[in-house]
């Protein structure tokens, strides 16, 4: 009876090279390992989080005298809630009272805000808005909406008693009025 010769690693390797399925599997494994190494190099260590400014507690109680006509629009009074200072500029929150009656010539100007986030909640009354891609929308007490960054919008009309809560990131931002 003839004995089989043991195959050497070189011979075994040569056989694997001949098999297309084995060659493809080996290549895929090598690429996958290389990708894992690249991804691992690009990541920050788990303990190294993005530095955020130190925040403090902000408490704001309703006082009529806190509504000021020193905000973005001349037809509005703003009650700052202290969030901008407490968050070191991370966010701003204020209650806005639009002064009635609405004058569309002054109010209805197409504009956008250079922000990362903007949310509005109707506390009282109603407001009719136009947002690019959304069209006209009537927002009533209890309605809320977000406005994506740099979305073109305007206020079309509002009730004499409207109050809005607005939250914006970052606290300081640019508003750009557009020619109509």
C-alpha positions, 0 to 999 in steps of 0.5 A: 500500500502506497503512503501519501506524502504529507503536503507542505505549506507551500503546496497547500498554499498553491492549492488555495491560490488555485481555488477562486472561492478561497482566494475571494474569501481571503481577500474579503477578510483582508479588506475587512480587517484593513477597514476596521484598522482605518476606522479605529484610527479615525475615531476619538477615544471614547473618553474624549468628548467634545468640550462644551461650555459649563452651564448653570441653572436658569430660573425665570418667573413671569413678570410683565416688566421683563417684556422688552422691545429690544429684540429682532423685530420692532413689532414684538416684545421679548421676555428673555428666559436667561438660557443664553447666559446660563448656557454660555451662548449654546441656546436662547429661549424667549417668549415673544409677544407680537404687537397688534394689530398686524401690519403686513407691510412691516411684518411680512418680509421674507427672511431666514435665520442662520441657526442650527435649530429653531423651535416655536410653540404658540402659548396664546392666540394664533399666527399665520406663517409661510415657510418655503416648502410648507406653504401657509400654515395657521398655528394656534394655541398649543401648536409647535413647529421647527424651522430647519436652518436657513429656511425662508419664511415669514409671518403673514398675520397674527392675533392681537394677543399672540405669545410664542415660545422660541428656542434657538441654537446658537444663542447669537445668530444672523437674520437675513432679510430677502428682497421680494 
